[in-house]
Amino acid sequence: MEPALQHDSKSIRQLDRSRMSELLNAGIPSSLTSELLISVSSIARLIDRLPETLTVKFPATQRAPTEFDRAFLVNHWKEVAGRTMVAQFTADRGLRDLLNGVISAINDGNVAVATLCARAAIEGAASYDNLSQSFVGRKEKIEAQVLPFLCEKLGPNKSLYDRPMIDDLIRFQHGARLWPIGNPPETVSEWKKWRAQCRYESKQDAKKADREQSLAGQMLDALSANQRNVLTSIEKVSGRARNMAALGLYDMLSEFCHPNAANRSIGIESGSHLSDEATVVCFAGLRWTPEATKGVWLSIIGMIEAIDIHIGAHNAVHESSHDLIVGVTSRFRANLAGHD
C-alpha cells in the first residue's frame, strides 16, 4: 500500500491513507502522488512560517505633493515595503488554504471542490507571478536609486515616487472590488453614502466640489482604471517553457468545474439504461468512476503547477525587494523615525 501524503507542517492537512489507497486502485499513479508530496515539501518553507495574525504598519496612501520632500519619499517607500510584505503573506496564505482545500476535498470524495480549488490556485499563482514581474522590472531602480537615497540621505528626487507600484500592491491584496470603509452596505441609504465617498467620487467630482478626493476614492480610481484579466496573467506564465502546461490545465479544470460537467463529479453507473417505459440512472456516489478519477488527476497536477509558479514568483519578489523590505523596516529604522 502506498503511504499517505505526509508532511511535518501542521498548517497542511494530510491525505487520508485509505483515500490514497482508493486513488491508487482507481488508477492514479503513485509517481503523481509522490510528485505532489515533493511540491508540498518545497512550498512548506514558505507557508509554515505563516502567523495566524499579522500586523504591518505603513503610512496611508497619499497624493504626491507639488514639491517632493524627503519625508514624503521616505514614507512612500516605507508604504511600498509594508505592502510588499503583506502581499507575500497574502499569496502564501491563499495557496496554503487552497492546498488544504484540495486535500480535504479529495479525502471527502468531493471532486468538484478539488478541481475548483486547484483552478483557483493557478489563478492566484499567475497573479502573484504578474506582480513579481513588475518588481523585477523595477529592481534596477530600487538598487541604484532607492536604497542609496535611504542610506546616504540624498536629496529628494521626484523620479523616486513610484505610485504604480503601490497600485499594483493594492490591486493584488484587495482585488478589483474593494469595500474600503467599514462593512459592505446593506441598505439603499448606506449604498448611496458609500457611493458618495468611494468609487463614484471621481477626481473631476472632487475638483468641482473644491475638495480633495478621499483616500478610498483614490484607491478605487487606481484599481478601476487598470483592471487585469486573470487569463492574461495565465497566458503570460504559459509563455515560458517551464510553465507551458498552465493554460491547458486551467482550461481543463475550468471545463470540469463548470455546471455542464457536474455529472462528472458524481459519476453514473455503467448499468444505466434506456427502456420503453423509463430511463434508469444509477448514481455512483463517492465511487471512483473514470471521470471522477480524471478530476482528481487534474486537481493534483494543477496544484503541482500552481506551487511551482508560486515559488518562482516568490523568489522573484524576494530577490527584487528583500533589501528594500529589510532596509526600510529595520536597518534604516532610526533614519525613518526622524521623519515620521
N, C-alpha and C positions, 0 to 999 in steps of 0.2 A: 504494500500500500504506500502510495506517495505521501510523504509527510505534509502536514498542513502548512500553510503560509505562516511563517513565524518571523517576528522582529522584536527587538528589545524595547522599542519605543512604546510607551503607554498611550501615546496620542493616536496610534493607528490600530484600528480593530483587526482582529485575526479572522482569517478564512477558516471556517469550521472544518475539522478533519473529515467528518462524514460527508459534508458537501463537496469537499475536494475529491473524495473517492468517487462520488456520483459523477462529477465532471469528467474525471479520467475515464470512467466507464462509458460516458456518453460520447467520448471522442476528443475531448480537449487534451492536447498532448502535454506531457509533463515538462517538455522543454519550454513551453509557453508559460506555464505557472512558475517555472524556475526563473525565467526572464523577468516576470513580474516581481518576484522576490528580490532580484538584483536591483531593479528600478526603485523599489520601495526602500531598500537599504541605502541607495545613493541619495534619495531625497530626505532621508531621515536626519541627516546632519543639519538640514535647514529647518525642518518642521518640529524637530524635537525640542528646539530652544524656544518655541512659541509660548509666551506667557498667557495666562487667562485674561489679564487686563494689561493695557499698555498706555502710558501717559507720555506724550511727546509735546513739548511746548514750543510754539513758534509764533512769530508776530502775525497779526491779522493781515490779510491781503490788502495792499494799499495801492492807490493810484500813483503813478510816477509823478514826482514833483517837477516843476519847471526847472528849478536849479537842483541838480543832484548833489547831495552832501554825503559825507562818509557814513553818518549814522543810518541814513535810509538804505544805502547799498549793503552795509553790514547786516541790517535786519532783513533785507531782501534775501541774501544768501543764507541767512540763518533759517528763513522760512523754507527755502529750497531744500536745505539739509534735513529739516524736520519732516517735511512732506515726503522726501525720498525714503527716509526710514520707515514711515508709515506705509508707503507703497510696497516696500519689500515685505513687511509683516502681513499686509493685506493679501498679497499674492500667495505667500506661503500658507496662510491660514485657509484661504479659499481652496487651494489644492489639497490640503490635508482633509478638509471637510468632504470634498468630492471623492477623494480616495476612500475615505471611510464609508461614503455613500455607496460606492461600487461594491466594496467588500460586504457590507451589510445586506445590500440588495441581493447579491449572489447567494449569501447564506440563507436569505428568506425565499429564494427561488423567484425573485421579482426581476425578471429580465428587462422589463420596460424601464424601471428605475435605474438599473445598472447602465443601460445604454444612454439614458438621459444625463446621468452624472458624468459618464465618460465624454459625451459630446460637450457638456459644459466645461469640462476640464481642458479640452482642446481650445475652446473659445478663450478661456481665461489665460492659458499659456500663450496663445497667439497675441493677445492684448498686451501681456507682460513683455513679450518679445518686441512688440511695436514700441513700447515705452523704452526698452533697453536700447533700441537702435537710435532713438532720439538722443539718448545720453552719450552713446558712442560718438555721435556727430558733434557733440559739444565738449568731448574730452579734452581736446587740444586747448580750447578756450579756458576751461576750468584750470588746467595745469599751468598754462602760460600767463593767464591774466588774473584769475580769481584768487588763487592761493597766494601769489606774491602780494596782491592787494591787502589781503587779510593779515599776512605775516609782517610785511615791511612798512605798513602804514602809508602806502602810496596815496596819491591824491585821488579824488573822485573822478570816475570815468563813466560817461553815460552808456558806453558800449557794454559795461558790466551788468546793466539791467537786463534780465532775461525773463520777461513775463511769459513768453510761450512755454518755457519750462514749467513755470507754476501752473499754467493752464493744463498742460499735459498731465501733471500730477493730480490736479483736482479732478480732471475727467476720469483718470484711471481709478482713483479712490472712490468716487461718488457716482460714476456712471453718467449717462445722458440726462437722467431725470433726478432731480435733487430737491429735497424739502429743506431748505437751509434755515428756516426759522421755526422752531418748535415742532409740533406734530403735524401730520398732513391734515388739511382742512376737512371738516365733517359736515358743515352746513354751508348753505349758499352765501351767507354773510361772511363766514370765515374764508370762503374761497375768494370772494371779492376783495377782502382785506389782504389776503395773501398775494393776489394778482397785483394789487397796487404797490406792494413792497418788493416784489421779486421779479419773476420772468418778464412781466409785461411793463416793467418800468425801464424803458429803453433809455439810451443816452440822450436821445432827442427830447424825450418827455421830461427828463430831469433838467435839461438845459432850459426848456420852456418854463418850467416851474421855478427857475432861478435857484436851484439847489443841486448838491452833489448826488450822483447816483448812489444808491445803497450798495453796501458790500455784496449782499445777496444778488442784487441786480447785475453788478459787475461780473460775479462768478458765473451766473446763468447766461449772460451775454456771451462770455467766452466759451461756455460749453455748447450753446445752441448754434454758434457761428461755425463751429468746426467739428461737427459730428463725423464719426468714422464708422463705417460698416465693418463688423467683425469679420465678414468674409474677405474684405480687403487685407486684413492682417493675416488671415489664414493663408491666403494666396501668396503673400509675400514670404511667409515662412516656408511654404511648399516650393518656392522658387530655389531654395538651397538644396543641394544634393542630399544633405544629411536628413532632411525632413520632407522629402518629396511625397511621402505617403500621407501627410497630414490632411490635405484637402480631400483625397479619396476616402480616408477613414471618416472624416467629418460627414461627407455625403452619405456614406453607408449607414452611419449611426443615425443621421437625420431621417433617412428612409425608414429605419427600424422604429424610431421614436414616434413618427407621425401617426395620426389616428387611423390612416388606412392600413397600418401594419400592426394594429393592436392584437389581431388574432395570432400574430407570430409569437407574442409573449405568452399567450395562453396555450396554443397548440391544439390540434384536433386529432383524435384517434383515427388511425387508418381504417377502422371499422365503420366510419361514417358512410352512409349510402343514401341513394335516392330510390324511392319506390313510387308506385302509382298512388298510394294512399297518403304518404307523408315523407318529409325529409327528416332523416335521423342524424343528429350530430352529437357526438360524444366528446366533451371537452376533456383534455388530458390533465388538467390541474397543474401540479408542480412537476410532473414528469418531464424529463428532458427530451422533448421532441427535437428533430433536426433543426427547426427554425429557432427554438429556444437556445439550443447549443450554439448556433451561429451568433445569436445576440450576445451570449457570454463571451464568445471568442472575440467579437468586435470590441466589447467593453474592455477586456484585458489588454488587447493591442492598443486601443485608444488611450488607456491610462498610461501605458508604457511610453507612447509617443508624446503625450502631454507632459509627463515627468521630464523627458529628455529636453523638450523645448523650454520648459520652465527652468531647468538647471542652467541651460545655456543663457537664457535671459538674465537670470540672477547673477551669473558670473560677469556678464557684460556690464550690468548696473554697478556691481561691486567694484570692478576694476576702474570704471569711469568716474565713480563718485565716492569711493571709500575714503580717500584723503579729505575730500570736502566734508563728508559727514563727521568724521573723527575730528577734523580740524575745527569746524565751526562749533561743534557741541562740547569739545573737551579741551584740545590743545590751545585754542585761542579764547577760552572762556574768560580769562581775565581781561583780554583785549575787548571782547564784546561787552563785558559788564560796564565798561566805561562809557558805552554808547547807548545802553538800554534806557 
